[in-house]
Each structure stands twice: as structure tokens, then as C-alpha cells.
Amino acid sequence: MSVSRLSPLLLLLAALFLPAARAADAGPSFDCKRAATPVEHEICRKPYLAAYDRQIAALYGEALGVLDAEDAGQLRADQKT
């Protein structure tokens, strides 16, 4: 599966799982002590954003698990831009 075809799939999956994220009680997928940007600080301050972050991180990990090495590398590169 190519990265260009995977992006809409990730968005659809995120939209399906985001309502469940409202019952958040844990922090985001990253260490808030290392938060460096205003967006990261906001995610750390708001539990519902932290829940969304965890959901997206889980979906991203699942996507990397089903891609071949080349497509996984392209997805990682796309996330850095």
C-alpha cells in the first residue's frame, strides 16, 4: 500500500476513534517534560487533546506495522515535513 493511499485511511480511522478519546485520563504519547512547542504544551494541558494524540500515535504505529520498509520510511519522512 502506498503512502499516498494510506493517508486518507489514517484520517478515516482517526475520525472513527476520536470520539472514544474523550474519556481520557492519561497523558499524550510523548513526554510533557520535553514539550517544546506551543502545540505540545497545549496537548499536555488538555486531557482530550492528549487522548487524541495517543489515538493518532497508535494508528501511526499500526500503519508503520503494515507498510513495507520503503513505504514506512516515506511515511516517517512525510511526518517530518
C-alpha positions as CSV (number, residue, x, y, z in Angstrom):
1,M,0.0,0.0,0.0
2,S,1.5,3.3,-1.0
3,V,1.8,6.2,1.5
4,S,-0.5,8.4,-0.7
5,R,-3.2,5.8,-0.3
6,L,-2.6,5.3,3.4
7,S,-3.0,9.0,4.4
8,P,-6.8,9.1,3.8
9,L,-7.1,5.8,5.6
10,L,-5.4,7.1,8.6
11,L,-7.6,10.2,8.7
12,L,-10.7,8.0,8.4
13,L,-9.5,5.7,11.2
14,A,-8.7,8.7,13.4
15,A,-12.1,10.2,12.8
16,L,-13.7,6.9,13.9
17,F,-11.6,6.6,17.1
18,L,-11.6,10.3,18.2
19,P,-14.9,10.2,20.0
20,A,-13.7,7.4,22.2
21,A,-10.7,9.5,23.1
22,R,-12.8,12.0,25.1
23,A,-12.7,9.6,28.1
24,A,-9.1,10.5,28.5
25,D,-7.3,10.1,31.8
26,A,-3.7,9.7,30.8
27,G,-1.1,12.0,29.1
28,P,-0.1,12.2,25.5
29,S,2.2,9.8,23.6
30,F,5.2,12.0,24.3
31,D,7.0,13.2,27.5
32,C,5.4,16.6,28.5
33,K,8.6,17.5,30.3
34,R,10.2,17.7,26.9
35,A,7.4,19.7,25.3
36,A,9.0,22.4,23.2
37,T,6.3,23.9,21.0
38,P,3.1,25.8,21.9
39,V,1.1,22.9,20.3
40,E,2.9,20.3,22.5
41,H,2.3,22.4,25.6
42,E,-1.4,22.7,24.8
43,I,-1.7,18.9,24.2
44,C,-0.1,18.4,27.6
45,R,-2.6,20.9,29.3
46,K,-5.8,19.4,27.8
47,P,-6.7,15.8,28.5
48,Y,-8.9,15.5,25.5
49,L,-6.0,16.6,23.2
50,A,-3.7,14.1,25.0
51,A,-6.3,11.4,24.3
52,Y,-6.4,12.4,20.6
53,D,-2.6,12.4,20.5
54,R,-2.5,8.8,21.9
55,Q,-5.1,7.6,19.4
56,I,-3.2,9.1,16.4
57,A,0.1,7.7,17.8
58,A,-1.4,4.3,18.0
59,L,-2.8,4.5,14.4
60,Y,0.6,5.7,13.2
61,G,2.3,2.8,14.8
62,E,-0.2,0.4,13.3
63,A,0.3,1.9,9.8
64,L,4.1,1.5,10.1
65,G,3.5,-2.1,11.0
66,V,1.6,-2.9,7.8
67,L,3.9,-1.0,5.4
68,D,6.9,-2.4,3.7
69,A,10.2,-0.8,4.6
70,E,10.3,1.7,1.7
71,D,6.7,3.0,2.4
72,A,7.3,3.1,6.1
73,G,10.4,5.2,5.5
74,Q,8.4,7.5,3.2
75,L,5.7,7.9,5.9
76,R,8.3,8.8,8.5
77,A,9.9,11.3,6.2
78,D,6.4,12.8,5.4
79,Q,5.8,13.3,9.1
80,K,8.9,15.4,9.5
81,T,7.8,17.9,7.0
